[in-house]
Amino acid sequence: MVDSIVIKRVGIRDYLSIDLEVEMNNPNDMDFRPRAHITGTRFSISSATSGKEMANIDLDSEQMEAAERDRQVELRVKFSVTGMHGRLSHIHPIIADGKAKKLANANWKTVQPIQFG
């Protein structure tokens, strides 16, 4: 299950493009099914599983125009897991190249329809 969603950036590329940071409760959890909604000028992301609104942001006129024109949004998602990602207190170097080992982050990109209401 999703622990939290943070909207990091809103821009316009081919579609309205929104960068999200999604924190999951557990590394084996695959339950992330976002739904995009716009009410007035407020863009929100909710969970298809629970229907709960997870994050929202107000859009400016140019972003609203792109959303109304395409009626789709490109979500660029960076996943992390509670307790696994963040700052490493002990750096474990890779002997072969002398660099610190980092935990892998999953990235995901999708185009979702926007529900206007």
C-alpha positions in Angstrom: 0.0 0.0 0.0 1.1 3.5 -0.7 2.4 5.4 2.4 2.6 8.9 0.9 2.8 10.7 -2.5 4.6 14.0 -3.0 4.2 16.1 -6.2 7.7 17.4 -7.0 7.3 19.2 -10.3 4.6 20.1 -12.8 5.5 20.9 -16.4 4.4 20.6 -19.9 6.0 18.3 -22.4 3.9 16.3 -25.0 1.2 16.3 -22.2 0.8 17.8 -18.8 3.8 16.2 -17.0 3.9 15.6 -13.3 6.8 14.2 -11.2 5.8 12.2 -8.2 7.7 10.6 -5.3 5.8 7.6 -4.0 6.8 6.0 -0.7 5.5 2.4 -0.3 5.1 0.6 3.0 6.9 -2.6 2.1 9.2 -3.8 -0.7 6.9 -6.6 -1.8 3.8 -4.3 -2.2 2.7 -3.6 -5.8 -0.5 -1.8 -5.0 -0.1 1.5 -6.8 -3.0 2.3 -9.1 -3.2 6.1 -9.4 -6.2 8.0 -10.8 -5.9 11.7 -11.9 -8.7 14.2 -11.2 -9.1 17.9 -11.9 -11.7 19.9 -10.0 -11.6 23.6 -10.9 -7.9 24.3 -11.1 -6.9 21.7 -8.5 -5.1 18.5 -9.8 -5.3 15.5 -7.5 -4.0 11.9 -7.4 -6.1 9.3 -5.7 -5.8 5.6 -5.1 -8.0 3.3 -7.3 -8.0 0.8 -4.5 -9.3 2.9 -1.7 -10.5 6.0 -3.5 -8.5 8.1 -1.0 -7.0 11.4 -2.3 -3.2 11.1 -1.8 -1.8 14.4 -3.2 -3.0 17.6 -4.8 -1.7 20.8 -6.4 -3.2 23.9 -8.0 -2.4 24.4 -11.7 -1.8 27.7 -13.5 -3.7 28.7 -16.6 -1.1 27.3 -19.1 -1.1 23.9 -17.3 -4.9 23.9 -17.2 -5.0 24.6 -20.9 -2.7 21.6 -21.7 -4.8 19.3 -19.4 -8.0 20.4 -21.0 -6.6 20.0 -24.5 -5.1 16.5 -24.1 -7.3 15.2 -21.3 -4.3 13.1 -20.3 -1.4 13.5 -17.9 2.1 12.0 -18.0 3.0 10.7 -14.5 6.8 10.3 -13.9 7.0 8.3 -10.7 10.0 7.6 -8.4 9.3 4.8 -5.9 11.0 4.3 -2.6 10.2 2.0 0.4 9.8 3.1 4.0 12.9 2.2 6.0 15.0 1.1 2.9 15.7 4.3 1.1 17.1 7.5 2.4 20.5 8.4 3.8 22.9 5.5 4.3 24.7 5.9 7.6 27.5 3.4 6.6 28.9 3.6 3.1 29.9 0.2 1.8 32.3 0.7 -1.1 32.5 -1.5 -4.1 36.1 -2.7 -4.0 36.4 -2.9 -7.8 35.7 0.8 -8.5 36.0 2.4 -5.1 32.5 3.9 -5.2 29.7 3.8 -2.6 27.0 1.3 -3.1 23.5 2.7 -3.4 20.1 1.1 -3.0 18.2 0.9 -6.3 15.1 3.1 -6.8 12.4 2.1 -9.2 11.2 4.7 -11.8 8.0 4.5 -13.7 6.4 6.6 -16.4 2.8 6.3 -17.7 0.1 8.4 -19.4 -3.2 8.4 -17.5 -6.6 9.9 -18.5 -7.8 12.9 -16.4 -11.3 12.8 -14.9 -12.7 16.3 -14.8 -15.3 17.1 -12.2 
